[in-house]
Amino acid sequence: MRRSWLYWVLILIAYPWMQDMLNHREATFLAFDFGKKRIGVAVGNGLTRSAQALSIINFASTNERFARIQALIEEWQPAALIV
């Protein structure tokens, strides 16, 4: 059974090696699920230790995909990226 990428984001947020970042109440995380055709994006919160789907990137070219990722990073200013 294939688990949802959101499930793995939640698991990664809970790992002990991320405790220092999670202790910062304002910590935000962006998670990316790279597929062959699309990239799923989720945003996580250190305070609530939860995550939710943010968007799906459907651009054809690699440059367009990474430009959208850059825009999301600039908008959310995450403490960490999870791939």
Order of alpha helices (4+ residues) and beta strands (2+ residues): alpha-alpha-beta-beta-beta-alpha-beta
